[in-house]
């Protein structure tokens, strides 16, 4: 599988915006996924859906200006 392309059940390695590519039933769209979760199956195309990382984004609490222990 190409780099930065993920399938349902894979762990989300990096928070960010992913392009979601379905089998046949709808156009591509974008979704935000958070690191530590898993990529979900589609209710229509099941495990045939794919996720392509478009833009990585850090969780706000990992930014030093927003840490809660200051």
N, C-alpha and C positions, 0 to 999 in steps of 0.2 A: 504494500500500500504506500502511496506517496507520503512524503513528510508532511506533517500538519493536517492529515486527513484521518478522521476517527470514526469508529463504528459504535453502535449501541453496545453498552456493557464495558467499553473502555473507560478508564479513569480520565477525568478532565485534568490535564497536566498544568494548565495555565488559565487563569481567569481572562475573559475577553469576549469579543464579539466573533461569533462563528457564523459562516454561511451554511445554511441547512439545505441539503439537496435531497429531495424525495424521489422515489422511483418513477411514478407517472401521474400521480393524482393532483399535484399542485406545483406552482412555480417555486423557485428557490426563494428563501427569505433569510433574514438575520435574526439571531437570538443571542442573548448574553448568558454565558455559563460560567460557573465559579469553580476554581480549582478545589480538588478534594471530592467533588461529586462524580457521578458517572453519566455518560452520554445515554439518553433514554431512547427506547424504540419508539417508532411512530405508531399511532393507533390504526393507521391505514396501511402503510407499507412495511411495518414491522422493522426487521433488522436490515432492510435494504436502504434505509436513510443513512446519509453520510454528513459529517460535520467537518468544515474546513476553517481553520483559524484565519481570521481576517485581520484582527487588531488585538494584540495583547493589552491587558489593562490590569494594574495592580489593585487589590482591595484597598479601600481608603484607610483602614486601620493599620495597614502595613507601611503607610507613609509617615515619616518622622514628624511631620507637622500635625498629625492627627492621632498619634499614639495616646492612649488613655493613661499611661503611667507617668506623665510629666508632672 
